[in-house]
Structures are given as structure tokens and as C-alpha cells.
């Protein structure tokens, strides 16, 4: 029987990502990884990591935080690497050399997923490998020092698109990777957030039980990059969800379900004002930029409501 | 026991793959390699092999998938050419750094720009310091034989390194030649069952692959890694000895042709060695003491053995089918030069660049080189140290 996703039962489970890793204090990535591995607690798993914060901080010299088999190859190829592992598993299983039911999880940051690893991810999904790809999206190249990525929100201050007298941070929109992955027609795509941990873990568990390629995009605050307090990762994740900056939804076999609808959609400024990377937007004369961000969120949320299954819309 | 057939080089190597049945083969098409994996894919489709193919979206992903599959704990092979090698370049170092015994035929082709699909050695030469063992092959028979031996060398417990098997695009890959195939059972027995080392799929004994290692230990890790290459020549020779027993064909670290009593010599890789040997025979009949050295194990390069084999000569021309731009010499020349630099008695060396982008290497090119070497051995004077030959006027 599957381990129930409640604190009483989960607290009895062994953590397969240990403390002693060297991620920053307040980083949400290890929280997300622990949640993923706890959700997968009923299965043996193999994990592949793209180069990035999580990777460089979790396996250094002779020390590793991974109590599961783990492989890091390069920056842009976690999906392709895992496609090799998963195919070897199928080959050896077919030959009767392995009998266990093993699950395969690739994890990359937004740089390694939205940008440099996008082709590798798209290819692996199209080839229908039985694997779950998780993107921990912290909205910039944090490992190299907060450079702009395809996931960086509009007007965020980054070191490669810094706020200056001529430019107010990143001028372009974020790439909507979750929708792009859904467009691959794969059986399961979801957006999750560590603030809504049962939702996140349910999604991971559901994904692991589905045959074929799966993708989950997880909102992962970074206090160094966002210029926020070290103890606000979960609060920021919650605000991202409640403002609909990061809606929680899933696309299962092409059908969209919103898994959490805020009772009252909060204004995006509640989310933005806590972060140093958006500080310039609260200077006089920048009201238009804030309005623009709000408008984009409203448009995207309305579209998501329309796309979600009719049952959801009746609520 | 053996079967004589008339096949292309690619078909011969595809047949070696069929006989060996790697567990996983990631593949991406590129001319002139394509025919090899197409033929192998037909064996997969017809259920003749147990192999699982991964038909990836790029060579970068092909090599990335090779790394994942090999670390998972099984036998892995792929193949490529030219731009494919260039695109894989980053991951080639990771495959060797992680000590993964991946086999990759490289069907040698020129690099862009300008784009050109025909043979030269720029692709494999660009990857010569990536930590892969390189075996070079004169003809389809050698490509087939080297492919079979490559698995034994790569998977040897003292080595555990990836191997490239290089053979000339079109000239060998697409020309039909007489080949002796070894029996399937004999090949299978020769290669043996794959022995995994620290497989990722050993769930009960989790291993972490690909750590971060900084200034405290990186230098030591690389030193330890470099020591492994010293063991390669011995293993290559052991495997060659066993291979001779099943095939009757002898292989060494390099081939010496009429070299022992020679005064002048040519060093050349792959298919052009065949043409050169014919021309050497003509000159030998005229009483000219000329010989040839054809490297087989190009990485790790057997400097000592090659130096000893060439040191007695008066003049040597190293013919490179790849240039090193920026005023340097061809890659083969640099290694031959390094092999000889500490000998007191050594030949005068010249470097000639030939056959780029599939320009034919003709008997008259070998003749031109031999004439020049005769002149140098008489006068001791070099007119031009490095020059292109076979250039259209």
C-alpha cells in the first residue's frame, strides 16, 4: 500500500537527500528535493542533476548528500543523460538482469531547463522515456551569480540585465515552459510550489505512477538572487500562488485542472514588494510597469481558467 | 569458420555491432556515418539483436545518453562523424573522466567551414586529447577488427575508458571491399559478458557520479587519471594477441612496413597508407630504401615505441590529413616530432598536409614525397618544412 502523504507517516520515512549539503541558508531547492524524494518514498529511484546550485552543493569530492543513485553529467543534458539511464534499465530488465520497479527523476534549474537544456528535455519527452523531469525554477542563473534566464520575470533586476537609468531590469516576458511542455502532448505536466506541499507531493506521486514522460515545474525561491530574507522562501512561494503569479495546475492527458484556486486573488505587488530584485518598480514614475505586470498575470490567469476543465469552472 | 564477404566499411562495422549486441545504442544521423547506424537499426527492427536504440535529437544528446547508459551499467556504443564529434566534444571529456567504456566508430570527415562531407581527419584529431583511446583503421577489415577489439580494450578492468575507432569517410565507409567476418559465436565469446563497475542501477548500493572537485583534489584526480593511460598499450597488445588466435590477423600499436632496413620513411594514418605501401614497393624495386609507419593506437600515443621504430632513419615525412591552423604543424607531425626529440641520432622531419575534404591522395603524391625525402637524405637540407600537397594550381 502506498505510504499516505501525511506528516505522521512521512516523518517516519528516511530522508534520501541528507543534511550537510552546502546550499545557502534559506534556499528552497533542498526543501523541494526532500519533498520529491519523500513523495517517491515507496520506490527505488535514480536521480540525474543538471549542473547548477543543487548539483555543485550536493556532491563535493568524497561527500554526497544523495542516498539514492545519482548522476551529474553536464549543464544542458540532464534529460538526455537520464534517457540513457532509463533505456539501459529497460534493456537490462528485458534481459532479466533487473527485476525491480525503478523510477527515474531528472532535476534541473531554470537555466538548465528553460534555456541550455531545453533541446535535450524536449527530445527526451518526445522519445517518451519513462521519466519525470523536475525543474526547480528560481528565475535566474543563481549558481553563477544571478544572471538573467528565460525564466526571469519581467523587470527583475539581474546582473546581466541590471536596473539602470535606461533599462528597468529584464524587458522581456518569461518563457511559459509549463505550457510548452504540455504542448508536447506528454501524459502529465504540472506546476507546483513548496508552500503547498501536499499538492506538490501528490503531483510527484501521480507523475511517478504514470507511464511515459512527465514534467513538473516547481517554484523555488532564492534569497540571494531575489534579495529577500532567508526565512521567507515558503511565504514567497505562497504569495506567488495566491497572486496567481505561479498558478498551481496540472495537465493530465491534455486536460487542464487548476489544483488550487485562491479564494481571493491577491495583487501581485504583495509578492513583488518583498523582493529587492523588484525594488525599483516601487519608485515614483514606475506605476505603469507594475500595472503591466498585473495585466499579464490577469490575462494568463483568465486563459488558464478558460483552458481548465469545465467542472473546475462551475465552482 | 570465417565468412568472406564484399561489403562497405560501414556495413562491416554494423555487422560487428550486430555480433556484439551492445545493450544500448544512442544514434544520430550524420554523413558518412549514417549508413552504419541505419544498417544496425535494421538489425534492431528485425529482432536480430537485443539492443535498445535511443534515436536522439543531436549528437550532444547521443553522447549524453551514452554517459547515462554506461553509468547505469551496460554495454554502450554509438557512432558519428565530423560536426557530430565537434558537437559531442564537451561530453567526450566527461565520458572519459567518468571512466565509461563507450565504443564509438568515428567515420572521419572534414569540419566546416566550408561545409564538406568528405574525408579528412580534423574531426577525430580535434578530440585527440579528450581522454578517449583512438584506434585508426586502414581499410574495412581493420575497421571491423578494431571495433571488435575496442570493446575488450575499453571494458578491461585496468582501463575502463571510452574508445574511438576511426576509419576514412567514403573512401572506406562507402567502398565495397573483401572482408573476412568471424563467426558470431566466436566474436561473442571473444568480447565476453559485460562486467558492470559501480552501476547506477545497483539500487541497494547507491553511488554518486560526477562530483564537484575543486582545488583541494582536482589535480590529484587528474594525475591518477593520467596513470591509467600508461596501462593501455599493454592491454591493446594482449587483446591483439587473443584476436590473432580467432582471426589469424596480427595487430600491434602501429604497423611497420619495410621499415627495419629503410633510410627514409613516411608516417601516415588510415586509408592513404595502402596507396603509400604500393608506391613504396615500386621504389624498393628500384633499390630505394623506403619504409612506412602507420599508427594504429593514436591515443594514448606510444611515443617510446614509435621513436625507436623511426630513430634509425635519415629523413621522414609525416603526412597529415588535418591541419593545425595558427602556424603549427599537423597533429600527427607533432606527435612524431615529440617521439624523436630526445634521441641523439634522429631523422630530419618534414610535414605535408594532404587530402583535406576528400581530395584524392594519389600514387604521385607518395612519389613526390619519396623523391623529396631522397633529396633531403642526400643533402641534409630541408627546402620547406611544412607544405600542402595535391593543391590544384
Contacts between the chains, C-beta under 8 A, distances in Angstrom:
chain1	res1	chain2	res2	distance
A	44	B	203	4.1
A	46	B	72	7.8
A	46	B	200	5.6
A	46	B	201	7.0
A	46	B	203	7.6
A	48	B	68	6.8
A	55	B	210	7.9
A	55	B	212	7.4
A	56	B	212	4.7
A	59	B	208	4.8
A	59	B	210	7.2
A	59	B	211	4.4
A	59	B	212	6.5
A	60	B	211	6.2
A	60	B	212	4.9
A	60	B	213	7.4
A	60	B	214	7.7
A	61	B	211	6.2
A	61	B	212	7.5
A	61	B	213	5.3
A	61	B	214	7.8
A	61	B	216	6.8
A	61	B	217	5.5
A	62	B	211	7.8
A	64	B	208	4.0
A	64	B	211	7.1
A	66	B	206	6.9
A	66	B	208	5.4
A	67	B	206	6.1
A	68	B	203	7.9
A	68	B	206	5.3
A	69	B	200	4.4
A	69	B	201	7.1
A	69	B	202	7.3
A	69	B	203	6.5
A	69	B	206	4.5
A	69	B	207	5.9
A	69	B	208	7.8
A	70	B	206	7.2
A	70	B	207	7.7
A	70	B	208	4.7
A	70	B	209	6.9
A	71	B	67	7.9
A	71	B	68	6.5
A	71	B	71	5.5
A	71	B	200	5.9
A	71	B	208	7.7
A	71	B	209	4.1
A	71	B	210	5.8
A	72	B	208	8.0
A	72	B	209	6.7
A	72	B	210	3.4
A	72	B	211	7.4
A	73	B	64	5.7
A	73	B	67	5.1
A	73	B	68	6.8
A	73	B	91	7.0
A	73	B	94	5.8
A	73	B	209	8.0
A	73	B	210	6.0
A	74	B	64	7.1
A	74	B	90	6.1
A	74	B	91	6.3
A	74	B	94	6.1
A	76	B	60	7.4
A	77	B	60	6.7
A	77	B	61	6.5
A	77	B	64	3.6
A	77	B	91	7.0
A	80	B	56	6.5
A	80	B	60	7.4
A	80	B	61	3.7
A	80	B	64	3.7
A	80	B	65	5.1
A	80	B	68	7.2
A	81	B	64	5.0
A	81	B	65	6.8
A	81	B	67	5.9
A	81	B	68	3.9
A	82	B	68	6.0
A	83	B	54	5.9
A	83	B	56	7.5
A	83	B	61	7.6
A	83	B	65	5.2
A	83	B	68	6.7
A	84	B	24	6.7
A	84	B	26	6.5
A	84	B	54	6.7
A	84	B	64	6.9
A	84	B	65	3.5
A	84	B	66	6.2
A	84	B	67	6.4
A	84	B	68	2.8
A	84	B	69	3.6
A	84	B	70	7.5
A	84	B	71	7.8
A	84	B	72	6.8
A	84	B	76	7.7
A	85	B	68	4.2
A	85	B	69	6.6
A	85	B	71	6.9
A	85	B	72	4.4
A	85	B	200	6.0
A	85	B	201	7.5
A	86	B	68	7.9
A	87	B	24	5.1
A	87	B	26	7.9
A	87	B	52	5.0
A	87	B	54	5.1
A	87	B	65	7.1
A	87	B	69	5.9
A	88	B	23	6.1
A	88	B	24	5.1
A	88	B	52	7.7
A	88	B	68	7.4
A	88	B	69	4.2
A	88	B	70	7.9
A	88	B	72	3.6
A	88	B	73	6.6
A	88	B	74	4.8
A	88	B	76	7.6
A	88	B	201	6.9
A	89	B	72	6.4
A	89	B	201	5.9
A	90	B	52	5.8
A	91	B	23	4.3
A	91	B	24	5.4
A	91	B	50	7.2
A	91	B	51	7.3
A	91	B	52	4.3
A	91	B	74	6.1
A	92	B	23	6.6
A	92	B	72	7.8
A	92	B	73	7.2
A	92	B	74	5.9
A	92	B	201	6.7
A	94	B	50	6.9
A	94	B	52	7.6
A	95	B	23	7.6
A	95	B	50	6.2
A	98	B	201	6.1
A	100	B	203	6.0
A	102	B	201	6.9
A	102	B	203	6.3
A	119	B	57	6.2
A	119	B	58	6.5
A	119	B	61	7.5
A	120	B	57	7.7
A	120	B	58	8.0
A	120	B	60	7.4
A	120	B	61	5.4
A	120	B	64	6.7
A	122	B	57	7.2
A	123	B	56	6.0
A	123	B	57	3.3
A	123	B	58	7.3
A	123	B	61	5.7
A	124	B	61	7.8
A	126	B	57	7.4
A	127	B	54	6.8
A	127	B	55	7.0
A	127	B	56	7.5
